[in-house]
Amino acid sequence: MRKMILGMVLVGSSLIYAEGSIVFETVFGGDEDDVAKSVVKTDDGYLIAGKTKSFTDHRDFGAYVIKIDKNGKKLWSKIYGGKDDEEANAITRFGKDFVFVGSTETYGNENLSFYMVKIDSEGKVDWQTTYYRDDDDQYNGSALVADGDKLIFAGTETHLQFFGAKVNPYIFSTNKEGDKLWGGFYGGEDEDDAHAVISVSDGYVMAGKTESYGHGDFDSYIVKLDKMGEKQWYGAYGGKDNDCASDVIETDDGYLMVGTTESFDNNYKDVYVVKTDKKGNKLWQRTYGGSRDDQAFAVTQAPDGNYVMVGKSESFTRRNGSDLYLVKIDKKGKLLWERTYGGESDDAGYDILTTEDGYLIVGDKKTDRRRDSDVWVLKVNFNGKLRKN
């Protein structure tokens, strides 16, 4: 593990639309690909993390963090990384500061390493570190959570072999300075991935996908760990084809996972939700979507105790491509409403959080004229709409 301190560059621009209560739609970016993957609340707005090609001095991605106020106005944006590809896949609050995790090709081993950066509220780096076990393998950080004075990181180790690769979820804990405390693998003999991790009162819960356990090809996968990283139980859910969990939240009586299934709709993808009890026993499962591919990437709990998911949909657009897909369900999985937002080409939402008066969504937006994407931010009301009604 190594630590480095680097400088940053201010970049970006924004547009705001608002009517009535605080609702808006805005994009940030430049001439090349820019994507938002995660968002977290600050005292006076939001921090958005992702990646950008528009504002690096080479043609590789840099990790990209944007600060906006509560009305969607950009306060600053900064780039992190070096001469090769870097990205930020998740960001969380850590005391008065913030930490993001992703991957780096510039630092660490010879291929790809976990990339963890702690910044203050103005984006200044406090520490920056990488993690890897082997010079020849690839490591990608997909999720993190703060737990008191510790950080828990989740991602994937890809052990490259002569034929194919061995892929395994890797979860590890660090102290407040980014020094590793414990870590371990949480898969089986085949390919397994970690996509999300949360902190609960007696440990941590990871969600992802598994080929080692379950019913068919990949299945949605949940693993419960204690506070020292010891596996307590796991579960796999799905059908005979590919299924995965992209996000998980704790509920009053268990856990709710959202993701994608190909098992229940004639080889098209549907949004897939699995509700379990505290021991991982399945209580119910539901699918949502239409006649084409639909996916969910993140979920948040609404103030009324129900759930709102965001992802992308090909089923409810009049053109080729995808729209951002927003879905609200009740505690039993009944569909309450669904919305789509999009433009001329592919659009998606990758993260969502509940605010005082609605939901803040981040993702990416493309146009037919320019196939590169922009960071896309939407603030909708509790009915999932951009207009007061």
Backbone torsions as a table, in degrees:
resi	resn	phi	psi	omega
1	MET	NA	135.8	-179.6
2	ARG	-128.9	151.7	177.7
3	LYS	-120.3	142.3	-178.2
4	MET	-143.8	149.0	174.8
5	ILE	-117.8	125.6	-177.4
6	LEU	-126.7	161.0	173.2
7	GLY	-88.3	172.9	-178.1
8	MET	-134.0	169.9	-179.6
9	VAL	-126.9	138.1	176.7
10	LEU	-86.1	132.2	-177.4
11	VAL	-146.8	170.8	164.2
12	GLY	106.3	172.2	177.8
13	SER	-155.7	164.5	-176.9
14	SER	-146.6	158.5	171.9
15	LEU	-128.2	145.0	-176.1
16	ILE	-126.3	137.2	168.8
17	TYR	-126.3	128.7	179.7
18	ALA	-145.0	145.5	177.3
19	GLU	-150.9	128.1	179.1
20	GLY	67.8	-121.6	175.4
21	SER	-65.2	172.4	-174.0
22	ILE	-74.0	99.2	174.0
23	VAL	-134.3	143.3	-179.9
24	PHE	-161.9	164.9	173.4
25	GLU	-137.1	129.1	-177.0
26	THR	-149.0	152.7	177.1
27	VAL	-125.0	151.2	176.6
28	PHE	-134.3	143.5	176.5
29	GLY	154.0	-171.1	-178.2
30	GLY	-135.8	-137.9	-172.5
31	ASP	-86.8	-10.8	-179.1
32	GLU	-126.6	-165.1	-172.2
33	ASP	-70.0	132.2	174.2
34	ASP	-140.0	130.6	-173.5
35	VAL	-136.9	138.7	172.4
36	ALA	-103.8	130.4	-178.4
37	LYS	-114.1	-20.5	-172.3
38	SER	-155.1	153.8	179.7
39	VAL	-144.3	147.1	178.4
40	VAL	-141.3	149.1	177.5
41	LYS	-74.7	147.2	168.0
42	THR	-119.3	-179.0	179.6
43	ASP	-65.2	-30.1	-174.8
44	ASP	-126.4	17.4	179.9
45	GLY	165.8	-131.6	-174.8
46	TYR	-145.1	149.1	168.6
47	LEU	-109.8	131.5	-178.0
48	ILE	-116.3	131.8	-178.2
49	ALA	-120.6	144.2	178.7
50	GLY	-174.7	-133.5	-179.6
51	LYS	-149.8	155.9	-179.3
52	THR	-143.1	142.3	167.0
53	LYS	-105.9	-15.0	-172.5
54	SER	-70.8	-28.7	-169.4
55	PHE	-120.2	22.8	171.1
56	THR	-102.0	158.6	-179.2
57	ASP	-92.6	21.5	175.6
58	HIS	-144.6	-177.0	-176.3
59	ARG	-99.8	20.3	176.2
60	ASP	-102.5	164.3	178.3
61	PHE	-75.9	149.2	167.1
62	GLY	-119.1	149.1	172.8
63	ALA	-64.3	137.5	-166.3
64	TYR	-129.5	124.2	176.4
65	VAL	-126.4	130.4	-179.2
66	ILE	-120.6	132.8	173.4
67	LYS	-104.6	126.2	175.4
68	ILE	-123.9	156.1	174.2
69	ASP	-85.7	-174.9	-174.3
70	LYS	-71.1	-13.2	176.5
71	ASN	-98.8	4.5	178.9
72	GLY	88.8	4.9	178.6
73	LYS	-77.8	132.2	179.7
74	LYS	-73.3	129.9	176.4
75	LEU	-97.2	-39.4	173.1
76	TRP	-166.1	164.2	172.3
77	SER	-145.4	144.4	-174.7
78	LYS	-141.5	155.0	-178.7
79	ILE	-113.6	141.2	179.4
80	TYR	-129.1	139.2	177.1
81	GLY	132.0	-165.0	-177.0
82	GLY	-127.3	-138.0	-171.3
83	LYS	-85.1	-12.8	179.8
84	ASP	-112.5	-166.6	-175.0
85	ASP	-72.4	132.3	168.4
86	GLU	-135.1	151.4	174.2
87	GLU	-151.2	153.3	173.9
88	ALA	-110.8	121.1	-177.0
89	ASN	-103.3	-19.5	-179.4
90	ALA	-155.6	148.9	179.1
91	ILE	-139.0	145.3	179.4
92	THR	-143.3	158.8	174.2
93	ARG	-80.8	143.0	-179.3
94	PHE	-139.6	91.4	-171.7
95	GLY	66.8	-127.1	176.4
96	LYS	-89.9	-2.4	-177.9
97	ASP	-110.6	-169.1	-176.5
98	PHE	-143.5	150.4	178.4
99	VAL	-132.8	136.4	172.1
100	PHE	-121.2	157.1	179.6
101	VAL	-132.3	148.3	177.4
102	GLY	-169.6	-131.1	-179.2
103	SER	-142.1	156.4	178.4
104	THR	-139.5	138.6	170.0
105	GLU	-101.0	-17.9	-177.1
106	THR	-75.4	-43.1	-174.5
107	TYR	-112.1	170.3	176.6
108	GLY	87.5	-133.3	-175.2
109	ASN	-86.3	-165.5	-175.3
110	GLU	-79.3	-15.2	-175.3
111	ASN	-115.2	-78.5	-174.8
112	LEU	-152.3	134.0	-177.0
113	SER	-129.6	156.1	167.5
114	PHE	-56.4	139.4	-178.5
115	TYR	-127.2	115.6	-177.2
116	MET	-125.2	129.6	-176.1
117	VAL	-135.2	129.2	173.8
118	LYS	-103.1	129.5	-179.1
119	ILE	-128.9	159.1	173.6
120	ASP	-89.8	-173.2	-174.2
121	SER	-69.2	-11.9	176.9
122	GLU	-104.4	5.3	177.2
123	GLY	88.7	3.6	179.4
124	LYS	-74.3	134.7	-177.3
125	VAL	-73.2	127.5	170.4
126	ASP	-90.6	-51.3	170.6
127	TRP	-149.0	159.0	-179.9
128	GLN	-141.6	131.7	-174.7
129	THR	-147.1	159.5	175.7
130	THR	-123.1	160.6	172.9
131	TYR	-139.9	138.3	173.3
132	TYR	-161.4	156.9	178.1
133	ARG	-104.0	-29.9	-174.0
134	ASP	-137.1	138.5	-179.0
135	ASP	-62.8	-27.9	-172.6
136	ASP	-96.0	-5.0	-177.5
137	ASP	-97.5	172.5	-179.5
138	GLN	-118.0	137.6	-176.7
139	TYR	-131.6	126.9	-179.1
140	ASN	-128.7	122.6	178.2
141	GLY	-86.7	125.9	-175.7
142	SER	-113.3	-20.0	-174.4
143	ALA	-157.4	158.3	173.4
144	LEU	-156.0	161.3	176.4
145	VAL	-149.7	144.0	175.3
146	ALA	-90.3	141.5	178.2
147	ASP	-139.3	89.7	-175.7
148	GLY	66.0	-122.4	179.8
149	ASP	-96.9	16.6	179.0
150	LYS	-118.7	159.3	174.1
151	LEU	-122.4	139.9	177.1
152	ILE	-116.5	123.5	-179.1
153	PHE	-112.9	142.3	177.1
154	ALA	-130.3	144.1	178.2
155	GLY	-174.8	-153.6	-171.9
156	THR	-134.8	135.1	168.7
157	GLU	-102.1	127.2	175.4
158	THR	-109.7	108.8	-179.8
159	HIS	-90.5	107.4	-175.0
160	LEU	-73.2	130.8	-179.6
161	GLN	-124.2	170.6	-177.7
162	PHE	-59.6	-42.7	173.7
163	PHE	-115.5	105.8	176.5
164	GLY	80.0	-152.7	-176.7
165	ALA	-154.9	152.3	173.7
166	LYS	-100.4	118.7	-175.4
167	VAL	-112.7	129.5	-174.0
168	ASN	-142.9	140.0	174.1
169	PRO	-67.6	137.8	176.6
170	TYR	-127.9	128.9	179.0
171	ILE	-125.8	135.2	178.1
172	PHE	-145.7	158.3	-179.2
173	SER	-114.1	145.7	173.4
174	THR	-129.7	163.0	171.5
175	ASN	-80.9	-173.7	-174.3
176	LYS	-69.2	-14.1	177.8
177	GLU	-96.1	1.4	179.7
178	GLY	87.8	10.2	178.4
179	ASP	-85.0	133.9	-175.1
180	LYS	-66.6	136.4	176.3
181	LEU	-105.3	-50.1	176.6
182	TRP	-152.3	164.4	177.9
183	GLY	-168.1	159.8	-180.0
184	GLY	-170.2	168.2	177.2
185	PHE	-97.3	146.2	-173.0
186	TYR	-135.4	46.5	177.6
187	GLY	-134.0	-164.8	-178.3
188	GLY	-122.5	-141.5	-174.4
189	GLU	-82.8	-20.9	-177.7
190	ASP	-108.8	-162.2	-176.0
191	GLU	-80.5	130.8	177.6
192	ASP	-140.4	147.8	-176.3
193	ASP	-133.4	149.4	172.1
194	ALA	-107.2	127.3	-179.8
195	HIS	-114.9	-22.5	-175.9
196	ALA	-152.4	153.5	174.0
197	VAL	-146.5	139.8	177.0
198	ILE	-131.6	158.6	175.4
199	SER	-99.3	133.6	175.3
200	VAL	-124.4	175.2	-170.4
201	SER	-60.9	-32.6	-175.8
202	ASP	-116.1	22.4	178.1
203	GLY	153.7	-139.1	-174.9
204	TYR	-141.8	153.5	178.1
205	VAL	-127.9	126.9	177.6
206	MET	-107.6	143.2	174.2
207	ALA	-129.6	147.6	-179.9
208	GLY	-176.2	-133.4	178.2
209	LYS	-141.8	154.0	-178.3
210	THR	-138.0	138.1	170.2
211	GLU	-104.3	-13.8	-176.5
212	SER	-78.8	-32.1	-175.6
213	TYR	-124.8	165.8	172.3
214	GLY	108.0	-149.0	-161.7
215	HIS	-115.3	-19.0	-174.7
216	GLY	-153.5	-121.0	174.9
217	ASP	-76.7	-115.8	173.0
218	PHE	-79.0	146.3	173.4
219	ASP	-127.0	155.4	170.5
220	SER	-60.6	143.0	-166.4
221	TYR	-136.6	132.4	175.6
222	ILE	-132.3	139.4	179.8
223	VAL	-133.1	130.7	175.9
224	LYS	-103.3	128.4	178.1
225	LEU	-116.6	152.7	170.3
226	ASP	-84.8	-175.2	-174.2
227	LYS	-67.3	-17.8	178.5
228	MET	-102.1	9.0	176.1
229	GLY	86.8	8.3	177.3
230	GLU	-78.6	131.1	-180.0
231	LYS	-70.1	129.3	179.9
232	GLN	-101.9	-40.6	175.1
233	TRP	-163.0	166.7	176.0
234	TYR	-146.5	162.7	176.8
235	GLY	-146.2	150.6	176.9
236	ALA	-129.8	138.4	-171.4
237	TYR	-140.0	141.3	177.1
238	GLY	148.6	-162.4	-180.0
239	GLY	-120.7	-146.7	-172.7
240	LYS	-83.4	-13.2	-179.9
241	ASP	-110.7	-159.1	-173.4
242	ASN	-80.6	132.1	175.9
243	ASP	-139.2	147.6	177.5
244	CYS	-152.1	155.8	173.2
245	ALA	-106.7	127.6	178.9
246	SER	-98.3	-23.9	-177.5
247	ASP	-153.4	160.3	179.0
248	VAL	-147.2	143.6	171.3
249	ILE	-132.1	156.2	175.0
250	GLU	-84.9	140.8	175.9
251	THR	-118.2	179.2	-179.3
252	ASP	-60.1	-34.2	-173.5
253	ASP	-120.8	14.4	-179.9
254	GLY	163.0	-132.6	-175.6
255	TYR	-139.7	150.6	176.9
256	LEU	-124.7	122.8	178.0
257	MET	-110.2	140.6	174.9
258	VAL	-125.7	149.4	-179.3
259	GLY	-179.6	-133.7	-171.3
260	THR	-140.6	143.5	174.8
261	THR	-131.6	144.0	170.2
262	GLU	-114.0	8.6	-171.7
263	SER	-88.6	-18.3	-166.8
264	PHE	-123.2	14.2	-176.6
265	ASP	-150.4	54.9	170.6
266	ASN	51.1	47.0	173.1
267	ASN	75.4	1.8	169.6
268	TYR	-91.3	157.0	179.7
269	LYS	-85.4	138.6	173.0
270	ASP	-124.4	154.9	167.4
271	VAL	-63.0	134.8	-174.2
272	TYR	-126.2	123.3	179.7
273	VAL	-123.3	131.2	177.8
274	VAL	-124.8	128.6	175.8
275	LYS	-108.4	128.6	178.8
276	THR	-122.9	166.5	170.0
277	ASP	-85.3	-171.2	-175.4
278	LYS	-68.5	-14.5	179.4
279	LYS	-105.2	6.6	178.7
280	GLY	87.2	5.8	176.3
281	ASN	-74.0	129.7	-176.1
282	LYS	-68.3	127.8	176.1
283	LEU	-95.8	-41.5	174.1
284	TRP	-163.4	162.6	172.9
285	GLN	-139.5	147.6	-179.7
286	ARG	-141.8	155.5	171.7
287	THR	-122.7	152.8	-177.2
288	TYR	-141.3	149.9	178.4
289	GLY	137.7	-162.1	-177.0
290	GLY	-128.0	-138.3	-170.8
291	SER	-92.2	-1.3	178.3
292	ARG	-129.4	-160.4	-174.5
293	ASP	-77.1	131.3	176.6
294	ASP	-139.4	139.1	-175.8
295	GLN	-140.9	151.4	173.0
296	ALA	-118.4	137.5	-178.3
297	PHE	-115.6	-20.4	-176.7
298	ALA	-154.9	158.4	-178.8
299	VAL	-143.2	148.6	173.9
300	THR	-137.2	155.6	176.8
301	GLN	-91.0	134.6	178.6
302	ALA	-80.3	160.7	178.1
303	PRO	-58.5	-27.0	179.4
304	ASP	-84.8	5.5	178.3
305	GLY	90.8	-7.3	177.3
306	ASN	-85.0	-171.4	-170.8
307	TYR	-130.4	143.3	178.1
308	VAL	-125.3	127.4	-178.7
309	MET	-113.4	153.9	174.3
310	VAL	-133.3	147.6	179.6
311	GLY	-171.0	-133.3	176.8
312	LYS	-146.1	155.0	-176.2
313	SER	-139.1	136.4	169.1
314	GLU	-101.4	-8.8	-172.4
315	SER	-79.4	-27.8	-169.7
316	PHE	-116.3	33.1	174.8
317	THR	-121.5	150.0	-178.4
318	ARG	-91.2	9.4	-178.6
319	ARG	-135.1	173.3	172.5
320	ASN	-72.2	145.7	-178.8
321	GLY	112.4	-169.8	-174.9
322	SER	-125.5	154.6	171.8
323	ASP	-115.7	157.6	170.2
324	LEU	-61.9	136.4	-173.4
325	TYR	-121.5	121.7	-178.0
326	LEU	-121.0	125.5	-171.8
327	VAL	-134.1	132.5	172.9
328	LYS	-114.8	132.6	177.1
329	ILE	-127.3	158.7	176.6
330	ASP	-88.7	-174.6	-173.5
331	LYS	-67.3	-17.0	177.6
332	LYS	-101.5	2.5	178.9
333	GLY	93.5	3.3	178.6
334	LYS	-69.3	133.9	178.6
335	LEU	-69.2	125.7	177.2
336	LEU	-99.6	-44.8	172.1
337	TRP	-162.8	162.3	174.4
338	GLU	-142.3	143.4	-179.2
339	ARG	-133.6	152.6	170.3
340	THR	-128.7	145.3	174.8
341	TYR	-133.4	139.0	179.4
342	GLY	-179.0	179.0	-178.1
343	GLY	-129.7	-125.2	-171.1
344	GLU	-89.5	-15.6	-174.9
345	SER	-145.2	-151.2	-173.8
346	ASP	-73.8	131.0	178.3
347	ASP	-137.0	149.4	-178.1
348	ALA	-155.6	154.8	171.4
349	GLY	-114.6	131.3	-175.1
350	TYR	-111.1	-17.6	178.3
351	ASP	-150.8	155.7	-177.8
352	ILE	-149.4	143.1	171.5
353	LEU	-139.1	154.0	178.9
354	THR	-86.0	132.3	177.6
355	THR	-112.9	-173.9	-179.2
356	GLU	-64.6	-27.3	-174.2
357	ASP	-137.5	23.3	177.9
358	GLY	163.4	-145.5	-177.2
359	TYR	-133.0	137.3	176.6
360	LEU	-105.6	125.4	-174.2
361	ILE	-123.0	138.2	175.0
362	VAL	-127.3	149.7	179.6
363	GLY	-173.9	-142.2	176.5
364	ASP	-140.8	156.4	-174.5
365	LYS	-137.6	134.8	178.5
366	LYS	-120.8	166.0	173.7
367	THR	-129.2	160.5	176.8
368	ASP	-66.1	-32.8	-177.4
369	ARG	-70.3	-30.8	-177.4
370	ARG	-140.5	112.6	-173.0
371	ARG	-73.8	-11.7	175.5
372	ASP	-71.8	153.3	-175.0
373	SER	-99.2	157.9	171.2
374	ASP	-115.5	153.0	168.6
375	VAL	-62.3	133.6	-176.8
376	TRP	-124.9	128.5	-179.7
377	VAL	-126.6	127.9	176.4
378	LEU	-125.2	135.2	170.2
379	LYS	-115.9	113.1	-178.3
380	VAL	-112.9	163.4	177.8
381	ASN	-81.3	-175.9	-176.2
382	PHE	-69.6	-11.8	173.1
383	ASN	-92.1	5.5	178.1
384	GLY	76.7	22.9	-174.9
385	LYS	-119.2	153.3	178.9
386	LEU	-86.9	-2.5	179.1
387	ARG	-127.0	143.6	178.4
388	LYS	-66.3	130.7	177.0
389	ASN	-155.7	NA	NA
